[in-house]
Amino acid sequence: MTLLEDIQNSAVDAKSDLGTLLRKCKLLAARLGSQPLEDWLVRESNGYPDNIEVPEYRVWSLQVKGHFTGSFGSAIQNAPIPLICIPEKARKSYERYECRQSVSNVETTLATTEAGMLQVSTQDLAVALGTKVYQDYSCLQAWAEFSTTHFVELVNTVRNRILDFSLALWKEEPLAGETKGAPAQGLGASKVTQIFNTTVYGGAANLVGSAHNSSVSFHVLTNDFASLEKVLRDNGITTDDIAGLHTAIDSDQPPSSPQSFGPRVSSWIAAMAGKAANGTWKIGLGVAGSLLEKAIAKYYGL
């Protein structure tokens, strides 16, 4: 069995250890002299440094939640926090969370966790939010989380792209990477890198629930609630919820930017994000935040 055939068999076998598969690919990359391939394998094996851009399949949006306290002992527990409520400077890290963990850490987490959601530190986000999310309620604690589905897709994507690369390489030269027997013909490092770029970086990533990669298009006229209502209705928002937004808009002062919606409109958006999070509103949470922010901002002429 050739090294390429061994890599292909391991890539096809979902039960094979992905760390071992990456090491086999490192051996292949060293023999073929492709530095971009080697770099990718090292980063997937060891994790991505902060100064290195991660591939798109390692980027997704986070769901932000928190605990809130109000007057007379009232409280809101485990409540969704729309991304538009997060300070603009910090928002990107939640809209486009970059997973830099090594593949082995990802696999270990999947094997040892029983929860369907994984948490990410938000540092002092609760302090920055204060009373900006829910009217008359102060944020006590905030955290970000994402579904383990993202980790499953990351592992599958790495395995699939290794398979795609090895098959494309095999079609060009079945003996590529071999040190014994008939030498490989006409397969230089530049050709290997070209195949790598096409199959590994050129493929489509499967990003679940990412607003950045979701298509949200609509036509809303300034101060024309009928056009806003049509967009919301077309995206599955109920008549009662639309009426609630109409009341909130009438009650609030017009904002100067999408980051300064009034308290009632902001509370309405938060409530809709909660419905997206628990499945009452059949739309991804990241898409929900993007849709509502953009549509309402267009209504205000922002």
N, C-alpha and C positions, 0 to 999 in steps of 0.2 A: 504493500500500500504506500502510495506517495504521501508527502507531507500535505499537499493540497487536498487529496482524498480524505486524509485523516481530519483535516480542518472542516471539510464539508460534512463529514459524518457527525462530528461533534456539534456543529452548528445546527444540524437537523434534529439532533436528540435534545429535547427540552429538559431532560434530566441530567445532562452533562454539566459539569462545573464550568461556569463562564470564565472564571479566573484562569483555569487551566487552558481553556480555548484561547484566551488573549495571549497567554505565554507562547502557545504554538504559533500564533500569528506574529508575535515578536521575532521568533526564530525565522519565519518566512520573510519578514520585512528586512531583517539584517542580511539575509542571503541575496535579496533582490536589490538592496541599496536604496530603498525609497524612504527618505527622511520624513515626509508628511505622514506616511503610514505609520512609521515608528512613533512619531510624536503623538498621534491620535491614540495608539495602543497604550502608550505610557500614561497618558492622561486618563483614559478610561480605567486603567489598572490602579493608578495612584491618586486620582482625583485631579480636578482642574484648579490651578492656582488663580488667585484673584485677578491677576493681570492678563489672563488668557480668556478670550471669548468662548463661551460654551456653545455647542451645537444647538439648533432649534429644538431637537427632541428632548433637551434638558431644560426647557423653559416652559413655564405654565403660570397661571394666575393662582393666587391664594385666596381662601375664604377667611375673612377677618371677623372675629367674634369678641364679645366682651360681657362683663358683668357691670350693671349700672345700679346706682342707688339714688333714691329720691327722698322727698319729704315724708315725715310721719312713718318712717320705716319701710316705705315702698321700695321695691327693687325689680329689676328686669335681669333675668339670668340667661346666660348662654345666648345672647341676642346678636344677630348679624350686624356688622358694621359695613355699610357700603363703601367702596373704595373712594368714592368722591368725597367722603368725609375725612379722609386721611390727608394730612398736609402735603401739598404738591411736591415738595422736595423729596419726601419719603415714599410717595405713592408708587413710583415706578418699580420699586423693589417688591411690591405686592402684586402689581399688575403683571409684571414679568419676573417672577421668581426664578433664579438661576440655581439649578441643582449642581453642585460641584463635588459631591461625594463620589468616591470610587465605586465601581461596579460591585466589588466584594462587600462594601458597606451596605449598598442598596439591597443586595441579595440577603445579607444577614438580617437586615431590618425586616424584610418580607418574611423571613423564616421564623423570626422570634416575636413579631407583634401579632396580637389578636384583634387589635382595633382596626376599624376601617379608615380612620383618619390619623394623620401624623401632624404633629405640631411644630411650628417654626417660631423662634424667639422674635418678639416685637420690641424688645428693650423697653424704653420708657414711652411707648406709644399712648398708653392710657393717660399719661399726664398731658400730652399734646392734644388729645381729643377733648378732655374736660367735659363740658356740657354741650359740645357741638353736634352730637349725634342724635340723642333723644331729648326733646324739650323737657326741661325741669329735672333732668336726670344727669348725674355725673358718672363718668366712667371710672370704675374702681380697678378693673383688670382687663387687659386686652391680649389676645393671642391670635396667631395666624395658623391655618391648617390646610391640608390638602389630602385628597383621597389616595390610598395606597395604589389605586389604579394607575396613577402616574408612574409609580416605581415599576409596576408590572410592565407597562408600555415601554419604559426606558430599557429594561432588560431585554424585552422582545425586539426592540428596535436595534440594539447593538448586535444581538445574535443574528437577526435577519440581514443586517448590512454586511456582517462578516460573510454570511453565506452568499449574498449577492456579489460581493467582491471576489470571493474565491472561485465562484462559478464563471464570472466574466474573465478572470485571469486564466482559468483552466481552458476556456474556449480559445484563448490566444495561444497558450502554450501549456499543454497538460503536464509537462515535466518542470514547470517553473518552481524554483526553490530546491531542486534536487542536487545533491553533491556527487552522486554516483550515476553511472549509466550514461545514456545519450544526453549531451548538453542541450540546454534550452536554446532555441534559435530566435534571434530577432526580437528580444524582449528586454529592452533597456530600462534603467530606472525611471526615465521620463515617461515611458509608456505605462509602467506600473502606477506611477503617480496619477496619470491621466485616468486610468481605470478606477483608482481609489477615489479621486475627486468626483467622478460620475456616480459611482455606486454608494459611497458613504456620505459625502456632503451634498450630492445632488439629488438624493431621494427625498421623498416627502415624509415629514415627521408626523406622528400621530399625537396631537396635543389635545387632551380631553378638557373641555370647558375653558379654553383660553380665549379671552375676548380679543386679544391681539390678532389671532388668526381666524376670527369669525367675521363673516360678512354681515354688517349692519348698515343697510342703506334705506333712506326714507326721504320724504319731502315734507317739511314742516314750515309753514309761513309764520312770520312774526305776528304775535298777538292774534293768531287765528286758531282758536282751540279746536275747531272742527278738524283741521288738518292734523293736529296733535292727537286728537281722539282716534282718528283713522289709523295712524301708525300704531298706537297702543293696542287698539282692538285687533289689528292684523297680527300682532305679536302675542295674542292670547290673554290680554288683560281684560278683566270682566267689566261690565257696565257699572257695577257698584264701586269698583276701585277707581275707574275713570272719573266718576262723579266725586269721589273723595279727593282726587287730585285737583279737580276744578275748584272745589271749595278751598283747598289749601292755597292755590294760586291767587284766588280772590282775597284771601286773608293776609298773605305775605306782601311785603314790599318787593318790587322788582330788584333782582340782584345785579351787581356790576360785573360778575364773572361766574362761570359754572361752579367755582369753589365757594361761592357765597350765597347759595340758595337760602331762602328764608327758613325759619325753624319748622313750619308746618309742611312745606314741600320736602325738606330734608327728612322729616319723620315719615312722610308718605313713602319716599324712596327706600328708607330703611325697612319699612313694613313689607314693601314689594320684594326687597332683597331676601327678607326672611321667607317669603313664600317661594322664591326661587330655590332657596337653600333646602327647604323641607319637601320640595316637590309639588306644592300646591299650584305653583305657577310653573308650567312645563318649559323651562328654559334654563340654560346654564347660568350659574351665579355671576361669572365674569361677564358674560354676554348681557345679562340683565343690567348690571351697573353701567356698562358702556352705552347700552340702548337708552336707558332712562336719562342719563346725564346729557347725551347728545341731543335727544329729542326735545327735552325741556329747555336746554340751552338755546336751541334753534327757535323755540316758541318765544323766548325772551329776546331774540335777536342778537345773541352772543356768539 
